[in-house]
Amino acid sequence: MIEGARIGLKGWQQAAVALGSAVGALLDPRRADLIAALGETTGKPAFERVLERMKKSPEGRAILLEQPRVISSKVGHAWDLPGNTFGAAYARFMGSRNFSPDDRPPVRFMDTEELAYVAMRAREVHDFWHTLFDLPTNLIGESALKVIEFEHMLLPMCLMSVAGGTARFSEKQRSLFYQHYFPWAIRAGMQCKDLMCIYYERHFHEDLEDVRCRWGILPAPTVPKFKTS
């Protein structure tokens, strides 16, 4: 069960929350709570489609049945795994940025427990995707990952985030994004396994390159580091 009280909204209330969240997120992209609210209030049909896909996948059904959570008490063992493993790569990603798995905002605007879990799952596995695709957490990296997320979930929020992110790019960043990251993201999103139907935690102990190969993951292109700032 997903912790936190869910809030039922009428149509006009949902539109108002979506608009307010969109404006607030554009003004301050660091507001994870506003981005989350925007995703929930505009993404119900998308999450319903993801739910149906998960029900048709053996691994997806296992996720829905067991409802694993990406929180410190559940994934902390990743920090003790051998360096070549997917779990250790995830731990390095989190540790190098001083991120905590517990920092994700709760789901508040989904109608059912199942949809609330799917929304929470999408939110919590985001850092797994950063690790697998070897994407930075700067504006370019987040925008590129949102392209892949849109291909897999068709969430309007992903398109809004890409539009908002690219609007804040410098000329150098915009050139880098559209020449290198955007075409890569389209290819990467098309060729990889359904990202919402992977029980990532069951594969922490496996070699990172092995799981990338099995899941069709194409890591981000190598570009000069000074260009990604």
N, C-alpha and C positions, 0 to 999 in steps of 0.2 A: 504494500500500500504506500502511496506517495504522501509524505508528510506535508502539513500545511493546509489551511482551509482554502477550498475552492470557492470562487465567487461566480454566481450565475448572473449573466447579463442579458438584458433585452437587446433587440437589434440596434436601436439608436445608441444605447449605452456602449455596446461593443464598438460601434463606429467611432464614438467619441474617444474611447480609450485608445483605439488604433491610431486615430489622428493625433491625439496628444502624445502618444508614445513615439510616433514617427517624427514629429517636430522636435521633441526632446532628444531623441537619439541622434538626429542630425546636428543639433546644437552641441551635444556632448556624447560622442561615440563610445566613451568609457562607461556610460550608464548601462551596465548589463541588465538591470531590472527593466529598463524601458525597452531594450532590444528584445528581451524575453516576452514582455507583454505584447509587443508588436507582432512577434511570431505567433503567439497564441491566438490573438484576436483576429488575425488575417489568415491563419493557417489551418483552420479546422478541416476543410475538405482535403487538404494535402495530407494531414495526419491520418485522416480516415483511409486514404489510399495506401499509405504506408502500413497501417494496421492490417489491412487486407492482404498486402504482400507478405507481411511477416507470418500471418496465419497459414499461408500456402507454402512456407519454407520450413523444413525440419528444424534448422537452427533458429529461425525466427520464432517458431512455436515454443521452443525451449526457453527462449528469452522471455516471451510473454508469460509462460507458466511460472518460471522461477523469479522473474523480475529482479535481476541483479542490479545493484547500485554501484556507481563509480564514486565511492566515498572512501575516506582514509581507512576506515575499519575493514573495508572489503578488498582494497587494492594495495594496501601497505606492503604486502609481501613482494611486490614488484621491485622494491628497492634492494632486495637481497638476492635477486636472480643474477646469473652469469651475464657478463657484459655484452655478449652477442645476441641476447634474447630480445624479443619484442617488449617484454615487460621492463627490462632494464633500460631500453631506449626510451620508453615512456617515462620512467623514473628520472632519467637524465633530463629529458625535455622539461618536466615539471620542476625539478630541482634547480636547473640553470636559470629559471625565470622566477623562482620563489613562488610558484603557483601551488595552491592546495586543491585537491579534488572536492573539498567541501564548500568551495566558494560559489557554486552555481545557485542562482535564485530559484525558489520553488515555483512549481506550476500552479497557476491560480485560476485560469479562465477556460479550462477544458470541461466538457459536459459530463464525461464518464471517467471512471477509474482507468479503464483501458487506454483511452485517449490521453489521459493525464500521464500515464506511464510512458507511452510512446513519445510524447513531447519531452518528458524528462530524460528519456534514454537518448534522444537526439542531442539534447543539450549536454549530457554528461560524456558522451563518446567523442565530442568535438576534439578534445586533446589527443585522443587516439589517432584521429585523422591527421592532425598536425604532425604527429610522430611518423606515421606511415608514409605520408606524402613528403616529409622533410620540408615542411613549410614554416617560415618564420612567423612570429606573431605581430609583426608590424603591419602597417596599413595595406601594403601590397600583398603580403602573405594571407591576411584575413580576407581580402577581396577575392584572391584566387580561390581560396577554399570555399567561399560562398558560391562561386560559379559551380564547383563540383557538387556542393550541397543542393543547389537548385536543380541540377540534372537528376539527382536522386530523390528529391522530395517535392520539387515544384512549389516550395514555400515562397509566397510573394515577398516575405521579409528578406530573403536572400538577394533577390533582384534589387530591392530598395537599398540594401547594404552595399551592394556593388556600385550602384549609382551614387550613393552618398560618399562612398570611399573614393571613387575615381574623381569626384568633383573636388576633393581636397588634395589630389596629387599635384606635385610640381610637374613642370614639363618633362624633366628627366624621369620622374617616376611614371608618368603617364606613358612615355615612350617605352620604358622597360616593361610595364604591365602589358601593353597591347602587342608588343613585339615578341615577348618571351612567355609571360605567365598566362595570359588569356588563352592563346591557342593551345598551350600545354594543358590547361585546366579542362578545356573542352575534350581533348583526347583522353586525358586521365579519367574523367568522369564517365566517358562512354565505355572504356575498356575494362573497368574494375568491377568486381562482384558487387551486388547490392549491399551498400554500406550499412543499412539498417538490419540486415539479416545475418550479421556476423556476431558470434558470441565471443567477443574479443578476449574476455578474461580467461577463457579456456585455453587460449593460445599464448599466454604470457611467457611460458617456459620454452617456447619454440624460437628458432633462429629468426631474426628479423628479416633477413633476405629471403628465407624460405617462405614466410607468410606473405611477404610482398609478391613473390612470384605466384604463389597459389591463388591469391586474391586478385591478381592482375593489377597490382598497384604500380603506377609509373611515378617515381619520385620527381620532385620539382626540378626544373632545369638549373644547371650551375651557371651563375652569373657573377660578375665582380661584386664583392661584398659592399664596396663603397656606393654602388648604385641602388642598394635596397633600403637605404636609410631614409 
